[in-house]
């Protein structure tokens, strides 16, 4: 079996296959999240995106893989120059927000910034993450729900509006 460094550096393997291999390693315990994050922190954007996408895939199945450090890293990565890093980071936050309901202020601020990003995939992933945070019914909803309602009013993409509206419907 290849180690994760070899997988990342293998130019003959497509990004999707790399993501699947890395996510499998995370889920089996052959790779720990801290090692993946340490690599992602110094990686160029394409490798960072692959690392975060693998993390997204793994945390969808096992959210508890993500530490508070992981939340901090993906929250900061929401403002990366690469759209893929932004949208994959938002998807990780959607997967793990329920584990850290009191530690989401940095994520929320950066997600609100991304709600105005020109790229549709970034805005959709942002909507998913903010929707999951709204559904947690924490104190932040006092400020977050009016912000989400304002996003719905300015958002032109109906699919993105529906993600926000579904979250608001859950919390009544």
Phi, psi and omega in degrees: 000139180284148173278166188293330176298316180297319179299312181299324185271353183285107181287346180274353181254130180290156183305317182299318179293322177299315179301313181297318180294314181294318179298319177299319178297319177297314183292327179278346183087011178281348179218130177264153185301320182299319178294319179295318180294319179301320179290318181297325182298333182250004185277157170289165188306318183295318178289323178298317178299319178296316179298314182290324177295321176297319178296320178298314180300314182292319182285343174295319180277321183222081182304328183295351173296334186275128177269174174298326176296324177296314178301316180298315181297311182289331176296317178292325183289347177300339182254015178299155180290334183274121179306321181300319178296319179298310186288324178292323177298317178298321180293323176297315180299319177301323181287328190245355185307321183297340179280338186227054186299336180266358185243031189255004186297317178296317179299315182299314180301315181287327176295318178298323174300315182289344178295345178253007181295143182294331184282130183298318183295321177297315181294322179294314179297323176298315179300318179298313181295312179298323177299317178295323179292317177302317182295345178288344178055048178265178179302330183296343181299334177303322177265327187287319182298314176298325178294318178294319178298322177293322177298316180301319181295326183265340183291131182266339183275117184295327179296321179289317177304318183296326178297313178296314182298322179297320179294316180296324179297322180298320183271357175077000000 
